[in-house]
Each structure stands twice: as C-alpha cells, then as structure tokens.
Amino acid sequence: MENYLQKAYAFDGTVRIYAAITTQIVQHAQEIHKLWPTSCAALGRCLTIASIMSCTYKAQEHLTIKVCGDGPIGNITMEATDGKVRGFVQNPGVYLSYNNGKLAVGDAVGKNGYIEVIKDLHMRAPFSSSASLVSGEIAEDFTYYFAQSEQIPSSVGLGVLIDPEGKVLSAGGFLLQIMPGCKEETLARLEEHLKQMKSCSTMINEGYSAEEIIAEITENDYQLLETRELTYDCPCNKERFQKGLISLGKEELTSILEEDHKAHITCNFCKKEYTFTEADLMEMLEILNKKA
C-alpha cells in the first residue's frame, strides 16, 4: 500500500495513535487541482487529517470537513469515509513563504475562522461540531478542535514536503489521543519528546514507515492494532449530477434549457466534466412533470 494508516495503543493502552503516509494522495490532489505549493501544503495537511479521522469511526460513517479562514487560499473542503478522501481549495493558486523559506500555510489559510466537522453517523440527522482556528497551520487547529469539540486531549502532527520544482516529496501525519488513566509523567514525557522530534514530512522523506513514526513518538512503547489503506477517491458520476439538476426544479431547468440548451458541470473534487444535452434536460423536465 502506497498510502496507508496504522493504529496503535501505547503506554499500557493509555494513549491511542494513528499514523498515516499520504504522499501519493497529496500528489494526486496537486495534479488534478493544479495546486501551487502553499495551496498544496494546506490541502495536503487537511486531506491527511481527514483520512485519519475517517478511520476513527465505524464503517460507512461519512465526514464532511471544512476549514474556513480569512487568508487568500479561501475555504478548504474535504469529505472522507473509511480512509477514502477527497477535497479541494477555493483558491489553488497561492504561493506564500515565511522568511525562513518554509511555506506560509498559516498566512494562506488565515488565523481568523473556524473548522466545521459534519458527521453522518446514519442516525436521524447529521451531527455538526466546530472550533475556531488558532493559527491556520492546520495541525494546531485540529489539536484545538479535538480538545474543544470532541473533548479529547490530543496532539496532531501534519506535514507536506515539496521540492523547488513543485513535486510532492512526502506527506503524512499523526493523531495522538490521550485515554483515561494516562499518567502525568507519561504526558510530560510525550510533550517533551514531541517538541524534539523531526517533522512528519521529514521523517517520511527519510523513509520512515507509519509504524516507525509510531515507534519514534512512543520511544518503542507501543502495540500495533490495525493497518488501513488510504486513497483519494471521488465517487461522482453523471447520475448524481442529474439528480442535482432535477433538484433545481422545473423553473430553473427550463431557464437553462431555453438560454443554454445544455448544462456543463465540473466536479469540484476530481475535475471530471459532465455534459447534459438538450435532450437530457428535456428528459429531466418530463420527470418533474410526472411528479407534479
């Protein structure tokens, strides 16, 4: 598996860790969305945490995650289910860097805004939770989200390394969650060790596996539980977009038919294009007339 996640318990089951390698997922997103480096780093970090979060829920439970800041990148939208993730940024053409040469993800996303997570857990209605952005750097923002909205003390590490030519060299991250019974000395040890660790993107670029990242975080005090494949997956198809057009109603469809004689739709997530001919639109109107 090129992109995958490993889950483990550490320190006698008092810490839960998810570590993910997402290099090919981020590279694929960069190619289809034509992302400039900073936009790529921001979306890549978001795709990584979205894919990890999707593996913390039961099968087929669906997440929609939005990162909405006041920076030039605009809103970032992701959807994820069972390790399958897709996403896009409002403005793919952002390239900002700090004085030290690192990509300025925080400036691109913005520090004023929020994270919103909508969970379809197959109950009566989706459940929504949110938290304010604290830095725009994504990892810090999701660490704060878990503490505020999920009430789970957590630490999130995310990274995307891009070379001068714009190629994604490495991408991945981890989610560390504190479980009941975790000792204070364990927390202090983890906090100090995380400060001294290499970044996720550096470790992955040096060839670290997800298990080796877990081993590094826990100083080899861990037990692996499972391995999950991660993929960039967009399930869009023409039928889904047809249903969307029908939902516009008779008046709007008639207007499209009379003015444009066709409808051309591009999927935000994968950039596939779908064309509905005049005959297609007339067929949709017939469906609406039968329902009336």
PADRENDO-467630 format. One record per residue (C-alpha): residue in three letters; chain; x, y, z. Coordinates in steps of 0.001 Angstrom, whole numbers, plus 500000, padded with zeros to 6 digits. Layout:
BEGIN
<rec code="ALA" unit="A" X="X" Y="Y" Z="Z"/>
...
***
This chain:
BEGIN
<rec code="MET" unit="A" X="500000" Y="500000" Z="500000"/>
<rec code="GLU" unit="A" X="501445" Y="503351" Z="498990"/>
<rec code="ASN" unit="A" X="499102" Y="505353" Z="501199"/>
<rec code="TYR" unit="A" X="498113" Y="503771" Z="504474"/>
<rec code="LEU" unit="A" X="497396" Y="504262" Z="508157"/>
<rec code="GLN" unit="A" X="498455" Y="502294" Z="511190"/>
<rec code="LYS" unit="A" X="496676" Y="502405" Z="514530"/>
<rec code="ALA" unit="A" X="498347" Y="501552" Z="517815"/>
<rec code="TYR" unit="A" X="497974" Y="501766" Z="521567"/>
<rec code="ALA" unit="A" X="500894" Y="502939" Z="523690"/>
<rec code="PHE" unit="A" X="501885" Y="503211" Z="527324"/>
<rec code="ASP" unit="A" X="499687" Y="500339" Z="528567"/>
<rec code="GLY" unit="A" X="496695" Y="501414" Z="526461"/>
<rec code="THR" unit="A" X="496533" Y="504948" Z="527834"/>
<rec code="VAL" unit="A" X="497456" Y="506616" Z="524518"/>
<rec code="ARG" unit="A" X="495942" Y="505902" Z="521109"/>
<rec code="ILE" unit="A" X="497940" Y="506787" Z="517989"/>
<rec code="TYR" unit="A" X="497118" Y="506907" Z="514288"/>
<rec code="ALA" unit="A" X="499990" Y="507482" Z="511847"/>
<rec code="ALA" unit="A" X="499460" Y="507933" Z="508103"/>
<rec code="ILE" unit="A" X="501515" Y="508106" Z="504917"/>
<rec code="THR" unit="A" X="499648" Y="510164" Z="502288"/>
<rec code="THR" unit="A" X="502320" Y="511226" Z="499764"/>
<rec code="GLN" unit="A" X="500572" Y="509856" Z="496664"/>
<rec code="ILE" unit="A" X="497183" Y="511176" Z="497788"/>
<rec code="VAL" unit="A" X="498576" Y="514706" Z="498063"/>
<rec code="GLN" unit="A" X="500487" Y="514399" Z="494787"/>
<rec code="HIS" unit="A" X="497287" Y="513289" Z="493057"/>
<rec code="ALA" unit="A" X="495391" Y="516239" Z="494530"/>
<rec code="GLN" unit="A" X="498120" Y="518601" Z="493362"/>
<rec code="GLU" unit="A" X="497912" Y="517263" Z="489812"/>
<rec code="ILE" unit="A" X="494144" Y="517344" Z="489387"/>
<rec code="HIS" unit="A" X="493686" Y="520741" Z="491070"/>
<rec code="LYS" unit="A" X="496880" Y="522303" Z="489647"/>
<rec code="LEU" unit="A" X="497870" Y="523444" Z="493122"/>
<rec code="TRP" unit="A" X="500616" Y="525950" Z="493766"/>
<rec code="PRO" unit="A" X="502982" Y="524964" Z="496612"/>
<rec code="THR" unit="A" X="501309" Y="526678" Z="499584"/>
<rec code="SER" unit="A" X="497813" Y="525677" Z="498493"/>
<rec code="CYS" unit="A" X="499142" Y="522131" Z="498052"/>
<rec code="ALA" unit="A" X="500657" Y="522084" Z="501543"/>
<rec code="ALA" unit="A" X="497423" Y="523363" Z="503094"/>
<rec code="LEU" unit="A" X="495146" Y="520932" Z="501255"/>
<rec code="GLY" unit="A" X="497625" Y="518094" Z="501787"/>
<rec code="ARG" unit="A" X="497608" Y="518596" Z="505543"/>
<rec code="CYS" unit="A" X="493818" Y="518718" Z="505519"/>
<rec code="LEU" unit="A" X="493486" Y="515577" Z="503392"/>
<rec code="THR" unit="A" X="495805" Y="513759" Z="505779"/>
<rec code="ILE" unit="A" X="493878" Y="514607" Z="508944"/>
<rec code="ALA" unit="A" X="490548" Y="513953" Z="507189"/>
<rec code="SER" unit="A" X="491699" Y="510473" Z="506137"/>
<rec code="ILE" unit="A" X="492922" Y="509752" Z="509682"/>
<rec code="MET" unit="A" X="489679" Y="510985" Z="511247"/>
<rec code="SER" unit="A" X="487617" Y="508799" Z="508916"/>
<rec code="CYS" unit="A" X="489400" Y="505746" Z="510328"/>
<rec code="THR" unit="A" X="488315" Y="506631" Z="513869"/>
<rec code="TYR" unit="A" X="484653" Y="505998" Z="513011"/>
<rec code="LYS" unit="A" X="482641" Y="502922" Z="512074"/>
<rec code="ALA" unit="A" X="482366" Y="501641" Z="508517"/>
<rec code="GLN" unit="A" X="480449" Y="503870" Z="506083"/>
<rec code="GLU" unit="A" X="480188" Y="506769" Z="508542"/>
<rec code="HIS" unit="A" X="480836" Y="509869" Z="506464"/>
<rec code="LEU" unit="A" X="482700" Y="513070" Z="507351"/>
<rec code="THR" unit="A" X="482499" Y="516469" Z="505683"/>
<rec code="ILE" unit="A" X="485181" Y="518802" Z="506982"/>
<rec code="LYS" unit="A" X="485563" Y="522491" Z="506192"/>
<rec code="VAL" unit="A" X="488435" Y="524783" Z="507131"/>
<rec code="CYS" unit="A" X="487241" Y="528338" Z="506640"/>
<rec code="GLY" unit="A" X="489851" Y="531054" Z="507221"/>
<rec code="ASP" unit="A" X="490322" Y="534662" Z="506164"/>
<rec code="GLY" unit="A" X="493523" Y="534035" Z="504173"/>
<rec code="PRO" unit="A" X="493915" Y="534136" Z="500376"/>
<rec code="ILE" unit="A" X="493501" Y="530384" Z="499972"/>
<rec code="GLY" unit="A" X="489809" Y="530668" Z="500893"/>
<rec code="ASN" unit="A" X="487799" Y="527727" Z="502168"/>
<rec code="ILE" unit="A" X="489123" Y="524153" Z="502175"/>
<rec code="THR" unit="A" X="486598" Y="521317" Z="501852"/>
<rec code="MET" unit="A" X="487181" Y="517599" Z="502418"/>
<rec code="GLU" unit="A" X="484999" Y="514506" Z="502517"/>
<rec code="ALA" unit="A" X="486144" Y="511169" Z="503913"/>
<rec code="THR" unit="A" X="484763" Y="507680" Z="504573"/>
<rec code="ASP" unit="A" X="486724" Y="504586" Z="505649"/>
<rec code="GLY" unit="A" X="490081" Y="506036" Z="504577"/>
<rec code="LYS" unit="A" X="488742" Y="507262" Z="501237"/>
<rec code="VAL" unit="A" X="489206" Y="511011" Z="500992"/>
<rec code="ARG" unit="A" X="488693" Y="513824" Z="498517"/>
<rec code="GLY" unit="A" X="488990" Y="517598" Z="498776"/>
<rec code="PHE" unit="A" X="489620" Y="520969" Z="497158"/>
<rec code="VAL" unit="A" X="490656" Y="524510" Z="497985"/>
<rec code="GLN" unit="A" X="488824" Y="527640" Z="496906"/>
<rec code="ASN" unit="A" X="492000" Y="529216" Z="495502"/>
<rec code="PRO" unit="A" X="494613" Y="526705" Z="494262"/>
<rec code="GLY" unit="A" X="496999" Y="529434" Z="493083"/>
<rec code="VAL" unit="A" X="498654" Y="530560" Z="496338"/>
<rec code="TYR" unit="A" X="502427" Y="530517" Z="496907"/>
<rec code="LEU" unit="A" X="503475" Y="532246" Z="500132"/>
<rec code="SER" unit="A" X="506578" Y="531577" Z="502217"/>
<rec code="TYR" unit="A" X="507978" Y="532749" Z="505525"/>
<rec code="ASN" unit="A" X="511385" Y="534424" Z="505874"/>
<rec code="ASN" unit="A" X="512938" Y="531047" Z="506679"/>
<rec code="GLY" unit="A" X="511776" Y="529679" Z="503330"/>
<rec code="LYS" unit="A" X="509054" Y="527415" Z="504721"/>
<rec code="LEU" unit="A" X="505663" Y="527526" Z="503059"/>
<rec code="ALA" unit="A" X="503423" Y="530020" Z="504861"/>
<rec code="VAL" unit="A" X="500372" Y="527806" Z="505326"/>
<rec code="GLY" unit="A" X="499187" Y="529842" Z="508326"/>
<rec code="ASP" unit="A" X="499185" Y="533071" Z="506312"/>
<rec code="ALA" unit="A" X="497494" Y="531355" Z="503357"/>
<rec code="VAL" unit="A" X="494700" Y="529839" Z="505466"/>
<rec code="GLY" unit="A" X="494360" Y="532736" Z="507904"/>
<rec code="LYS" unit="A" X="494122" Y="532843" Z="511671"/>
<rec code="ASN" unit="A" X="490544" Y="534090" Z="511852"/>
<rec code="GLY" unit="A" X="487933" Y="531498" Z="511016"/>
<rec code="TYR" unit="A" X="486782" Y="528054" Z="512037"/>
<rec code="ILE" unit="A" X="486812" Y="524309" Z="511447"/>
<rec code="GLU" unit="A" X="483453" Y="522620" Z="510924"/>
<rec code="VAL" unit="A" X="483020" Y="518846" Z="511000"/>
<rec code="ILE" unit="A" X="479734" Y="517316" Z="509843"/>
<rec code="LYS" unit="A" X="479366" Y="513629" Z="510729"/>
<rec code="ASP" unit="A" X="476813" Y="511416" Z="509020"/>
<rec code="LEU" unit="A" X="476644" Y="508579" Z="511526"/>
<rec code="HIS" unit="A" X="473481" Y="507068" Z="509978"/>
<rec code="MET" unit="A" X="471281" Y="508497" Z="512679"/>
<rec code="ARG" unit="A" X="468245" Y="510748" Z="512224"/>
<rec code="ALA" unit="A" X="470307" Y="513764" Z="511243"/>
<rec code="PRO" unit="A" X="473999" Y="514550" Z="510710"/>
<rec code="PHE" unit="A" X="475891" Y="515820" Z="513744"/>
<rec code="SER" unit="A" X="477877" Y="519055" Z="513410"/>
<rec code="SER" unit="A" X="480694" Y="520406" Z="515589"/>
<rec code="SER" unit="A" X="483105" Y="523294" Z="515185"/>
<rec code="ALA" unit="A" X="486029" Y="525171" Z="516713"/>
<rec code="SER" unit="A" X="487880" Y="528381" Z="515984"/>
<rec code="LEU" unit="A" X="491155" Y="528446" Z="514078"/>
<rec code="VAL" unit="A" X="494150" Y="529239" Z="516265"/>
<rec code="SER" unit="A" X="496986" Y="529575" Z="513737"/>
<rec code="GLY" unit="A" X="495901" Y="528439" Z="510275"/>
<rec code="GLU" unit="A" X="498725" Y="525878" Z="510283"/>
<rec code="ILE" unit="A" X="496120" Y="523056" Z="510348"/>
<rec code="ALA" unit="A" X="497803" Y="520707" Z="512861"/>
<rec code="GLU" unit="A" X="497476" Y="523182" Z="515730"/>
<rec code="ASP" unit="A" X="493947" Y="523997" Z="514643"/>
<rec code="PHE" unit="A" X="492832" Y="520366" Z="514724"/>
<rec code="THR" unit="A" X="494582" Y="519805" Z="518056"/>
<rec code="TYR" unit="A" X="492421" Y="522619" Z="519407"/>
<rec code="TYR" unit="A" X="489319" Y="521231" Z="517636"/>
<rec code="PHE" unit="A" X="489681" Y="517824" Z="519324"/>
<rec code="ALA" unit="A" X="490120" Y="519405" Z="522746"/>
<rec code="GLN" unit="A" X="487199" Y="521815" Z="522368"/>
<rec code="SER" unit="A" X="484617" Y="519970" Z="520288"/>
<rec code="GLU" unit="A" X="485439" Y="516315" Z="520869"/>
<rec code="GLN" unit="A" X="486592" Y="516750" Z="524477"/>
<rec code="ILE" unit="A" X="489587" Y="514510" Z="523739"/>
<rec code="PRO" unit="A" X="493066" Y="515771" Z="524720"/>
<rec code="SER" unit="A" X="495037" Y="515250" Z="521514"/>
<rec code="SER" unit="A" X="498126" Y="516146" Z="519559"/>
<rec code="VAL" unit="A" X="498127" Y="516394" Z="515768"/>
<rec code="GLY" unit="A" X="501223" Y="516418" Z="513565"/>
<rec code="LEU" unit="A" X="500910" Y="517037" Z="509822"/>
<rec code="GLY" unit="A" X="503404" Y="517746" Z="507074"/>
<rec code="VAL" unit="A" X="503818" Y="518128" Z="503320"/>
<rec code="LEU" unit="A" X="507303" Y="518493" Z="501814"/>
<rec code="ILE" unit="A" X="507510" Y="519992" Z="498318"/>
<rec code="ASP" unit="A" X="510686" Y="520372" Z="496249"/>
<rec code="PRO" unit="A" X="511646" Y="523569" Z="494328"/>
<rec code="GLU" unit="A" X="510046" Y="522181" Z="491155"/>
<rec code="GLY" unit="A" X="506727" Y="521704" Z="492953"/>
<rec code="LYS" unit="A" X="506805" Y="517910" Z="493306"/>
<rec code="VAL" unit="A" X="505389" Y="516442" Z="496498"/>
<rec code="LEU" unit="A" X="508277" Y="514597" Z="498125"/>
<rec code="SER" unit="A" X="506435" Y="513391" Z="501212"/>
<rec code="ALA" unit="A" X="503192" Y="513857" Z="503117"/>
<rec code="GLY" unit="A" X="501615" Y="512360" Z="506189"/>
<rec code="GLY" unit="A" X="500871" Y="512871" Z="509825"/>
<rec code="PHE" unit="A" X="499675" Y="511507" Z="513120"/>
<rec code="LEU" unit="A" X="496825" Y="511852" Z="515588"/>
<rec code="LEU" unit="A" X="497663" Y="511104" Z="519205"/>
<rec code="GLN" unit="A" X="494781" Y="510854" Z="521693"/>
<rec code="ILE" unit="A" X="495042" Y="510648" Z="525473"/>
<rec code="MET" unit="A" X="492900" Y="507929" Z="527052"/>
<rec code="PRO" unit="A" X="491576" Y="507716" Z="530631"/>
<rec code="GLY" unit="A" X="494223" Y="506622" Z="533103"/>
<rec code="CYS" unit="A" X="497160" Y="508224" Z="531333"/>
<rec code="LYS" unit="A" X="499765" Y="509223" Z="533929"/>
<rec code="GLU" unit="A" X="501014" Y="512789" Z="534297"/>
<rec code="GLU" unit="A" X="504601" Y="511662" Z="533823"/>
<rec code="THR" unit="A" X="503601" Y="509995" Z="530541"/>
<rec code="LEU" unit="A" X="502020" Y="513233" Z="529337"/>
<rec code="ALA" unit="A" X="505103" Y="515228" Z="530301"/>
<rec code="ARG" unit="A" X="507357" Y="512701" Z="528562"/>
<rec code="LEU" unit="A" X="505260" Y="512802" Z="525387"/>
<rec code="GLU" unit="A" X="505073" Y="516586" Z="525328"/>
<rec code="GLU" unit="A" X="508840" Y="516959" Z="525649"/>
<rec code="HIS" unit="A" X="509566" Y="514243" Z="523076"/>
<rec code="LEU" unit="A" X="507154" Y="515714" Z="520501"/>
<rec code="LYS" unit="A" X="508967" Y="519055" Z="520741"/>
<rec code="GLN" unit="A" X="512286" Y="517396" Z="519863"/>
<rec code="MET" unit="A" X="511034" Y="515113" Z="517084"/>
<rec code="LYS" unit="A" X="511665" Y="515665" Z="513400"/>
<rec code="SER" unit="A" X="508658" Y="516818" Z="511398"/>
<rec code="CYS" unit="A" X="506389" Y="514165" Z="509878"/>
<rec code="SER" unit="A" X="507257" Y="515191" Z="506326"/>
<rec code="THR" unit="A" X="510994" Y="514965" Z="507095"/>
<rec code="MET" unit="A" X="510656" Y="511508" Z="508625"/>
<rec code="ILE" unit="A" X="508586" Y="510235" Z="505696"/>
<rec code="ASN" unit="A" X="511019" Y="511741" Z="503191"/>
<rec code="GLU" unit="A" X="513811" Y="509892" Z="505009"/>
<rec code="GLY" unit="A" X="511937" Y="506626" Z="504516"/>
<rec code="TYR" unit="A" X="510102" Y="506213" Z="507812"/>
<rec code="SER" unit="A" X="507095" Y="503890" Z="507690"/>
<rec code="ALA" unit="A" X="503908" Y="504661" Z="509627"/>
<rec code="GLU" unit="A" X="504974" Y="502087" Z="512233"/>
<rec code="GLU" unit="A" X="508378" Y="503727" Z="512572"/>
<rec code="ILE" unit="A" X="506703" Y="507096" Z="513156"/>
<rec code="ILE" unit="A" X="504664" Y="505495" Z="515944"/>
<rec code="ALA" unit="A" X="507832" Y="503931" Z="517335"/>
<rec code="GLU" unit="A" X="509540" Y="507325" Z="517272"/>
<rec code="ILE" unit="A" X="506650" Y="509062" Z="519047"/>
<rec code="THR" unit="A" X="506371" Y="506388" Z="521763"/>
<rec code="GLU" unit="A" X="510077" Y="505563" Z="522036"/>
<rec code="ASN" unit="A" X="509145" Y="501982" Z="521086"/>
<rec code="ASP" unit="A" X="506470" Y="501561" Z="523759"/>
<rec code="TYR" unit="A" X="503508" Y="500596" Z="521553"/>
<rec code="GLN" unit="A" X="501279" Y="497788" Z="520278"/>
<rec code="LEU" unit="A" X="500024" Y="497809" Z="516681"/>
<rec code="LEU" unit="A" X="496293" Y="497200" Z="516241"/>
<rec code="GLU" unit="A" X="495489" Y="497516" Z="512547"/>
<rec code="THR" unit="A" X="496589" Y="498756" Z="509132"/>
<rec code="ARG" unit="A" X="494205" Y="500580" Z="506780"/>
<rec code="GLU" unit="A" X="494609" Y="501585" Z="503150"/>
<rec code="LEU" unit="A" X="494083" Y="505267" Z="502334"/>
<rec code="THR" unit="A" X="493039" Y="506512" Z="498891"/>
<rec code="TYR" unit="A" X="491979" Y="509651" Z="497070"/>
<rec code="ASP" unit="A" X="488557" Y="508615" Z="495886"/>
<rec code="CYS" unit="A" X="485770" Y="510611" Z="494239"/>
<rec code="PRO" unit="A" X="482531" Y="508652" Z="493714"/>
<rec code="CYS" unit="A" X="480937" Y="511286" Z="491471"/>
<rec code="ASN" unit="A" X="479034" Y="510160" Z="488374"/>
<rec code="LYS" unit="A" X="476608" Y="511580" Z="485845"/>
<rec code="GLU" unit="A" X="473577" Y="510143" Z="487639"/>
<rec code="ARG" unit="A" X="474397" Y="512076" Z="490820"/>
<rec code="PHE" unit="A" X="474714" Y="515341" Z="488951"/>
<rec code="GLN" unit="A" X="471492" Y="514594" Z="487094"/>
<rec code="LYS" unit="A" X="469697" Y="514278" Z="490430"/>
<rec code="GLY" unit="A" X="471243" Y="517595" Z="491437"/>
<rec code="LEU" unit="A" X="469937" Y="519291" Z="488309"/>
<rec code="ILE" unit="A" X="466466" Y="517841" Z="488834"/>
<rec code="SER" unit="A" X="466501" Y="519186" Z="492386"/>
<rec code="LEU" unit="A" X="466810" Y="522717" Z="490957"/>
<rec code="GLY" unit="A" X="463147" Y="522486" Z="489960"/>
<rec code="LYS" unit="A" X="461134" Y="522986" Z="486808"/>
<rec code="GLU" unit="A" X="461580" Y="526750" Z="486526"/>
<rec code="GLU" unit="A" X="465379" Y="526694" Z="486801"/>
<rec code="LEU" unit="A" X="465751" Y="523726" Z="484441"/>
<rec code="THR" unit="A" X="463503" Y="525425" Z="481873"/>
<rec code="SER" unit="A" X="465651" Y="528541" Z="482094"/>
<rec code="ILE" unit="A" X="468834" Y="526525" Z="481471"/>
<rec code="LEU" unit="A" X="467199" Y="524748" Z="478532"/>
<rec code="GLU" unit="A" X="465976" Y="527952" Z="476900"/>
<rec code="GLU" unit="A" X="469134" Y="530002" Z="477454"/>
<rec code="ASP" unit="A" X="471970" Y="527478" Z="477093"/>
<rec code="HIS" unit="A" X="470336" Y="524372" Z="475548"/>
<rec code="LYS" unit="A" X="472717" Y="522252" Z="477642"/>
<rec code="ALA" unit="A" X="474394" Y="522044" Z="481044"/>
<rec code="HIS" unit="A" X="478117" Y="521549" Z="481625"/>
<rec code="ILE" unit="A" X="479228" Y="520608" Z="485160"/>
<rec code="THR" unit="A" X="482731" Y="520086" Z="486564"/>
<rec code="CYS" unit="A" X="483177" Y="518155" Z="489809"/>
<rec code="ASN" unit="A" X="484978" Y="520307" Z="492398"/>
<rec code="PHE" unit="A" X="486682" Y="517267" Z="493912"/>
<rec code="CYS" unit="A" X="488128" Y="515440" Z="490883"/>
<rec code="LYS" unit="A" X="487636" Y="517868" Z="487965"/>
<rec code="LYS" unit="A" X="485720" Y="515333" Z="485872"/>
<rec code="GLU" unit="A" X="483398" Y="517035" Z="483409"/>
<rec code="TYR" unit="A" X="479807" Y="516063" Z="482680"/>
<rec code="THR" unit="A" X="477704" Y="517432" Z="479824"/>
<rec code="PHE" unit="A" X="473911" Y="517229" Z="479702"/>
<rec code="THR" unit="A" X="472464" Y="517768" Z="476242"/>
<rec code="GLU" unit="A" X="469212" Y="519464" Z="475310"/>
<rec code="ALA" unit="A" X="467603" Y="516025" Z="475123"/>
<rec code="ASP" unit="A" X="468894" Y="515210" Z="478625"/>
<rec code="LEU" unit="A" X="467378" Y="518403" Z="480035"/>
<rec code="MET" unit="A" X="464039" Y="517735" Z="478334"/>
<rec code="GLU" unit="A" X="464023" Y="514241" Z="479842"/>
<rec code="MET" unit="A" X="464585" Y="515754" Z="483317"/>
<rec code="LEU" unit="A" X="461682" Y="518145" Z="482786"/>
<rec code="GLU" unit="A" X="459485" Y="515196" Z="481863"/>
<rec code="ILE" unit="A" X="460462" Y="513517" Z="485144"/>
<rec code="LEU" unit="A" X="459465" Y="516658" Z="487043"/>
<rec code="ASN" unit="A" X="456162" Y="516918" Z="485138"/>
<rec code="LYS" unit="A" X="455286" Y="513337" Z="486080"/>
<rec code="LYS" unit="A" X="455954" Y="514121" Z="489733"/>
<rec code="ALA" unit="A" X="453801" Y="517233" Z="489667"/>
***
